[in-house]
Amino acid sequence: MPSLSSSASRSARAARDAGAALSRASRRAVMAAAVALGSTLLIGAPAHAAPAVGQKAPDFVAMDTRGKQHQLSDFAGKYVVLEWTNPGCPFVRKHYGSGNMPATQKAATAKGVVWLAINSTERAASDYLQPAALDSWMKTQSAAPTAVLMDEDGTIGQAYGARTTPHIFIIDPKGTLVYAGGIDSIPSARPDDIKTATNYVNQALGEAFGGRPVSAAATRPYGCSIKYKS
């Protein structure tokens, strides 16, 4: 016959296991509710610490313009590009209208890279686009991101320290940030400058896929300031 102490031990273990399962279920419920309400959610990352190149990229959950939920960690094992965007910005229009951003997206996704365009423009801003309108604009530009994520509360943008549109971040298959900065080397709104600029995204991905360290891992982003929710 089992002793009282062993029965008590089993009961305590069962209670701990039940508590842990309830805690996991509660976290999943909170995550689902937050995303359903149109909010983005950081997972296991301090709100104040933007990552530097060489550090782990903060995980997050967000809804795209078509109502589908995405979590960064779901893409573990792949390179991921995060591109901050806002169609109301002339620097964004430069790179989309010229075809440069769509071409860069297509070159990356053809290699199996996941490309997430992110709009952190707050809803009250004059150039904010509703998800359907942003999705439609991307189509008119022949854009080719894997998904366009809505971050109206600025949670993701502020976690990464995104400052401008565009602002680009590249994450390696291990979840480490390997590039942060501008799309190219000439900080202007003139489309004619694209042909003589170094495309830092193409360069970084080419080096990474070739097994080489990224030579320009941190560059200066340029563009319009992101209109974060105050």
Order of alpha helices (4+ residues) and beta strands (2+ residues): alpha-beta-beta-beta-beta-alpha-alpha-beta-alpha-beta-alpha-beta-beta-beta-alpha-beta
